[in-house]
Amino acid sequence: MASQQFEALFIKHGAASFDKQIYLKAMLGRSGWAFDLSSGVLAFRRPHEENLQLNVQVLGTESEEARTWLWGWANPSGIPEGLLRSANELKALGAELGVAELTTPELPITPTVDPQRIALVACGAQRAGCFFRAPYPGGAIYLLIKDPRYKRSVTRPIPRILRVFPMFLSDYPVGNQRAALLSYLKFYRLAVQEEGRRIIATMKATVRAPLGAGAPTQLIAEFDQGDRFIAFRQA
């Protein structure tokens, strides 16, 4: 079971980081990829587009056979120190906040502590653009993309939130779904008003046409007494 401290970080960062991964998947499509550990460059070969090369940080590795997660700073394989800055900063954050999952070298993979959840927390805590799971026989290496050349643009956040947040809850059990949504709305800098079991979020600036033409500028989220999400309504 995840510690309370780790769960708090997941609630804070999970939805926004999940959103970033949805964006990455849509952008890459069927792109091929290659990763050079010596240089820390992750390259994507995109059909009909210019290849994209990005500098990354190494978070850690997943072993499918042992069902464990190994932090990059604990890996004996000799990962270049320059690629471990983010992992080391997360370790320091874990020591500061008492998050065992960020300071324990190797972790068993469980339903509440797995590589995806760890990477989602890392992505948010490090303010990264996204993360990338690079599989290899028997496991995968998780890479954090913090390169300014990776650009993400969302001009209509409310339609995106309406679609992505239920997907996030479907994929990941979340203890406090209300708190998770509030953090997600904060990520998009929406104006938030809480009224009983409702959350009302409004765009602070009018979306300009034509990209935002007809897009909703306000949403209402309904929750039950246990802070479990019920439904969205558009105002």
TORFINU-155126 format. One record per residue (C-alpha): residue number from 1; residue in one letter; chain; x, y, z. Coordinates in nm, 4 decimals. Layout:
<rs>
R   resi   resn   chain          x          y          z
R    NUM      A       A          X          Y          Z
...
</rs>
This chain:
<rs>
R   resi   resn   chain          x          y          z
R      1      M       A     0.0000     0.0000     0.0000
R      2      A       A     0.1192     0.3508    -0.0800
R      3      S       A     0.2199     0.5770     0.2058
R      4      Q       A    -0.0040     0.8728     0.2867
R      5      Q       A     0.2738     1.1071     0.1759
R      6      F       A     0.3062     0.9418    -0.1640
R      7      E       A    -0.0703     0.9339    -0.2113
R      8      A       A    -0.0824     1.3074    -0.1329
R      9      L       A     0.1729     1.3751    -0.4058
R     10      F       A    -0.0203     1.1563    -0.6475
R     11      I       A    -0.3423     1.3445    -0.5735
R     12      K       A    -0.1600     1.6738    -0.6268
R     13      H       A     0.0132     1.5864    -0.9546
R     14      G       A    -0.1606     1.2813    -1.0991
R     15      A       A    -0.4338     1.4301    -1.3177
R     16      A       A    -0.2176     1.7022    -1.4741
R     17      S       A     0.0645     1.4569    -1.5441
R     18      F       A    -0.1844     1.2087    -1.6925
R     19      D       A    -0.3044     1.4921    -1.9181
R     20      K       A     0.0546     1.5479    -2.0320
R     21      Q       A     0.0844     1.1810    -2.1256
R     22      I       A    -0.2372     1.1941    -2.3302
R     23      Y       A    -0.0898     1.4918    -2.5154
R     24      L       A     0.2390     1.3112    -2.5810
R     25      K       A     0.0624     1.0035    -2.7144
R     26      A       A    -0.1497     1.2115    -2.9522
R     27      M       A     0.1560     1.4047    -3.0725
R     28      L       A     0.3745     1.0999    -3.1353
R     29      G       A     0.1200     0.8746    -3.3013
R     30      R       A     0.3155     0.5869    -3.4565
R     31      S       A     0.6553     0.7508    -3.4225
R     32      G       A     0.9584     0.5295    -3.3799
R     33      W       A     1.2076     0.6123    -3.1094
R     34      A       A     1.5672     0.5559    -3.0007
R     35      F       A     1.7469     0.6418    -2.6772
R     36      D       A     2.1200     0.6973    -2.6318
R     37      L       A     2.2135     0.6629    -2.2647
R     38      S       A     2.5614     0.8082    -2.3097
R     39      S       A     2.4271     1.1405    -2.4408
R     40      G       A     2.0865     1.1381    -2.2722
R     41      V       A     1.9103     1.2053    -2.6037
R     42      L       A     1.5709     1.0569    -2.6836
R     43      A       A     1.4961     1.0730    -3.0569
R     44      F       A     1.1585     1.0305    -3.2251
R     45      R       A     1.1227     0.9453    -3.5942
R     46      R       A     0.7937     1.0996    -3.7018
R     47      P       A     0.6355     1.0145    -4.0385
R     48      H       A     0.6126     1.3170    -4.2687
R     49      E       A     0.7628     1.5433    -4.0000
R     50      E       A     1.1085     1.6460    -3.8898
R     51      N       A     1.2701     1.4114    -3.6375
R     52      L       A     1.2552     1.5305    -3.2781
R     53      Q       A     1.5562     1.4993    -3.0472
R     54      L       A     1.5094     1.5731    -2.6767
R     55      N       A     1.7363     1.5784    -2.3740
R     56      V       A     1.5973     1.3642    -2.0941
R     57      Q       A     1.6577     1.2629    -1.7348
R     58      V       A     1.6568     0.9015    -1.6151
R     59      L       A     1.4036     0.8293    -1.3401
R     60      G       A     1.4483     0.4549    -1.2967
R     61      T       A     1.3835     0.1113    -1.4367
R     62      E       A     1.1057    -0.1440    -1.4183
R     63      S       A     1.1769    -0.5170    -1.3991
R     64      E       A     0.8893    -0.7218    -1.5384
R     65      E       A     1.0267    -1.0503    -1.4027
R     66      A       A     1.1083    -0.9342    -1.0483
R     67      R       A     0.8103    -0.6935    -1.0437
R     68      T       A     1.0229    -0.4161    -0.8961
R     69      W       A     1.1064    -0.0512    -0.9526
R     70      L       A     1.4707     0.0582    -0.9196
R     71      W       A     1.5540     0.4275    -0.8886
R     72      G       A     1.8185     0.5541    -1.1286
R     73      W       A     2.0418     0.6750    -0.8456
R     74      A       A     2.0483     0.3193    -0.7072
R     75      N       A     2.1218     0.1474    -1.0391
R     76      P       A     2.4664    -0.0182    -1.0416
R     77      S       A     2.4867    -0.0025    -1.4222
R     78      G       A     2.6615     0.3320    -1.4245
R     79      I       A     2.4047     0.5826    -1.5487
R     80      P       A     2.5789     0.9161    -1.6235
R     81      E       A     2.5468     1.1435    -1.3208
R     82      G       A     2.4182     1.4295    -1.5344
R     83      L       A     2.1102     1.2229    -1.6227
R     84      L       A     2.0223     1.1654    -1.2574
R     85      R       A     1.9664     1.5234    -1.1430
R     86      S       A     1.5882     1.4905    -1.1404
R     87      A       A     1.5962     1.1510    -0.9684
R     88      N       A     1.8301     1.2891    -0.7029
R     89      E       A     1.6087     1.5949    -0.6531
R     90      L       A     1.3101     1.3659    -0.6061
R     91      K       A     1.5086     1.1660    -0.3518
R     92      A       A     1.5819     1.4899    -0.1627
R     93      L       A     1.2137     1.5838    -0.1799
R     94      G       A     1.1250     1.2439    -0.0404
R     95      A       A     1.3666     1.2916     0.2486
R     96      E       A     1.2207     1.6348     0.3215
R     97      L       A     0.8563     1.5218     0.3131
R     98      G       A     0.9043     1.1715     0.4503
R     99      V       A     0.8008     0.9930     0.1293
R    100      A       A     0.9505     0.6456     0.1498
R    101      E       A     0.8687     0.5695    -0.2148
R    102      L       A     1.1076     0.8455    -0.3262
R    103      T       A     1.3977     0.7430    -0.1010
R    104      T       A     1.3851     0.3595    -0.1055
R    105      P       A     1.6298     0.2317    -0.3713
R    106      E       A     1.4129    -0.0589    -0.4905
R    107      L       A     1.0374    -0.0985    -0.4516
R    108      P       A     0.8007    -0.3898    -0.5138
R    109      I       A     0.5419    -0.3034    -0.7774
R    110      T       A     0.1923    -0.2971    -0.6281
R    111      P       A    -0.1458    -0.1654    -0.7475
R    112      T       A    -0.0873     0.1621    -0.5579
R    113      V       A     0.2889     0.2023    -0.6123
R    114      D       A     0.3911     0.1221    -0.9672
R    115      P       A     0.6229     0.2791    -1.2266
R    116      Q       A     0.3406     0.4748    -1.3902
R    117      R       A     0.2302     0.6340    -1.0632
R    118      I       A     0.5888     0.7097    -0.9660
R    119      A       A     0.6527     0.8718    -1.3048
R    120      L       A     0.3293     1.0752    -1.2840
R    121      V       A     0.4369     1.2108    -0.9457
R    122      A       A     0.7876     1.2792    -1.0765
R    123      C       A     0.6542     1.4611    -1.3818
R    124      G       A     0.4489     1.6973    -1.1678
R    125      A       A     0.7014     1.7499    -0.8906
R    126      Q       A     0.9742     1.8255    -1.1465
R    127      R       A     0.7473     2.0395    -1.3679
R    128      A       A     0.8467     1.8262    -1.6635
R    129      G       A     0.6789     1.8245    -2.0020
R    130      C       A     0.5988     1.4528    -1.9717
R    131      F       A     0.7687     1.1176    -1.9243
R    132      F       A     0.8430     0.8363    -2.1671
R    133      R       A     0.8476     0.4629    -2.0999
R    134      A       A     1.1212     0.3079    -2.3142
R    135      P       A     1.0718    -0.0703    -2.3098
R    136      Y       A     1.3460    -0.3283    -2.3525
R    137      P       A     1.3418    -0.7086    -2.3120
R    138      G       A     1.2376    -0.7814    -1.9540
R    139      G       A     1.1558    -0.4284    -1.8497
R    140      A       A     1.1649    -0.0602    -1.9278
R    141      I       A     1.3527     0.2587    -1.8473
R    142      Y       A     1.1493     0.5651    -1.7538
R    143      L       A     1.2692     0.8966    -1.8931
R    144      L       A     1.1643     1.2452    -1.7867
R    145      I       A     1.1362     1.5009    -2.0691
R    146      K       A     1.2346     1.8498    -1.9515
R    147      D       A     1.3724     1.9834    -2.2791
R    148      P       A     1.2350     2.3282    -2.3798
R    149      R       A     1.2201     2.2027    -2.7388
R    150      Y       A     0.9261     1.9875    -2.6353
R    151      K       A     0.6331     2.2260    -2.6590
R    152      R       A     0.2790     2.1645    -2.5380
R    153      S       A    -0.0043     2.4017    -2.6200
R    154      V       A    -0.3631     2.3751    -2.4934
R    155      T       A    -0.5892     2.6612    -2.5966
R    156      R       A    -0.9163     2.5095    -2.4726
R    157      P       A    -0.8531     2.3599    -2.1282
R    158      I       A    -1.2133     2.3109    -2.0174
R    159      P       A    -1.3151     2.0705    -2.2988
R    160      R       A    -0.9905     1.8885    -2.2315
R    161      I       A    -1.0589     1.8606    -1.8570
R    162      L       A    -1.4114     1.7354    -1.9280
R    163      R       A    -1.2621     1.4524    -2.1337
R    164      V       A    -0.9381     1.3724    -1.9513
R    165      F       A    -1.0356     1.3764    -1.5820
R    166      P       A    -1.2874     1.0882    -1.6083
R    167      M       A    -1.0241     0.8937    -1.8059
R    168      F       A    -0.7746     0.9525    -1.5259
R    169      L       A    -1.0181     0.8249    -1.2610
R    170      S       A    -1.0948     0.5226    -1.4770
R    171      D       A    -0.7262     0.4297    -1.5043
R    172      Y       A    -0.6132     0.5072    -1.1483
R    173      P       A    -0.7808     0.4656    -0.8090
R    174      V       A    -0.7686     0.8048    -0.6364
R    175      G       A    -0.8372     0.8445    -0.2653
R    176      N       A    -0.9611     1.2045    -0.2697
R    177      Q       A    -1.1047     1.2737    -0.6125
R    178      R       A    -1.2201     1.6233    -0.5215
R    179      A       A    -0.8686     1.7267    -0.4181
R    180      A       A    -0.7305     1.5702    -0.7371
R    181      L       A    -0.9631     1.7817    -0.9511
R    182      L       A    -0.8825     2.0997    -0.7587
R    183      S       A    -0.5119     2.0452    -0.8256
R    184      Y       A    -0.5843     1.9762    -1.1927
R    185      L       A    -0.7855     2.2987    -1.2240
R    186      K       A    -0.5019     2.4887    -1.0565
R    187      F       A    -0.2613     2.3448    -1.3143
R    188      Y       A    -0.4682     2.5184    -1.5865
R    189      R       A    -0.4979     2.8354    -1.3756
R    190      L       A    -0.8753     2.8375    -1.3771
R    191      A       A    -1.0762     3.0465    -1.1336
R    192      V       A    -1.2343     2.8066    -0.8833
R    193      Q       A    -1.5371     2.8457    -0.6600
R    194      E       A    -1.6515     2.5758    -0.4182
R    195      E       A    -2.0204     2.5521    -0.3279
R    196      G       A    -2.1044     2.2564    -0.1075
R    197      R       A    -2.0527     1.9432    -0.3119
R    198      R       A    -1.9948     2.1408    -0.6309
R    199      I       A    -1.6831     2.2924    -0.7825
R    200      I       A    -1.7280     2.5666    -1.0406
R    201      A       A    -1.4263     2.6412    -1.2614
R    202      T       A    -1.4125     2.9337    -1.5022
R    203      M       A    -1.1642     3.0528    -1.7609
R    204      K       A    -0.9883     3.3674    -1.6394
R    205      A       A    -0.9541     3.4991    -1.9948
R    206      T       A    -1.1848     3.4639    -2.2917
R    207      V       A    -1.0640     3.2123    -2.5483
R    208      R       A    -1.0027     3.3828    -2.8785
R    209      A       A    -1.1666     3.2680    -3.2006
R    210      P       A    -1.1248     3.0772    -3.4223
R    211      L       A    -0.9404     2.8154    -3.2113
R    212      G       A    -1.1700     2.8582    -2.9163
R    213      A       A    -1.4910     2.9340    -3.1013
R    214      G       A    -1.7841     2.7672    -2.9290
R    215      A       A    -1.5697     2.6211    -2.6506
R    216      P       A    -1.7211     2.6204    -2.3018
R    217      T       A    -1.5594     2.8621    -2.0578
R    218      Q       A    -1.7025     2.7135    -1.7380
R    219      L       A    -1.7587     2.3704    -1.5892
R    220      I       A    -1.9387     2.2425    -1.2816
R    221      A       A    -1.8213     1.9257    -1.1086
R    222      E       A    -2.0503     1.7328    -0.8751
R    223      F       A    -1.9192     1.5188    -0.5868
R    224      D       A    -2.0817     1.2909    -0.3302
R    225      Q       A    -2.0356     1.3090     0.0479
R    226      G       A    -1.7186     1.1003     0.0218
R    227      D       A    -1.5616     1.3477    -0.2255
R    228      R       A    -1.6051     1.0964    -0.5067
R    229      F       A    -1.6621     1.2438    -0.8503
R    230      I       A    -2.0162     1.2063    -0.9878
R    231      A       A    -2.0328     1.4071    -1.3103
R    232      F       A    -1.9447     1.7241    -1.4962
R    233      R       A    -2.1960     1.9790    -1.6139
R    234      Q       A    -2.1326     2.2683    -1.8484
R    235      A       A    -2.2719     2.5996    -1.7296
</rs>
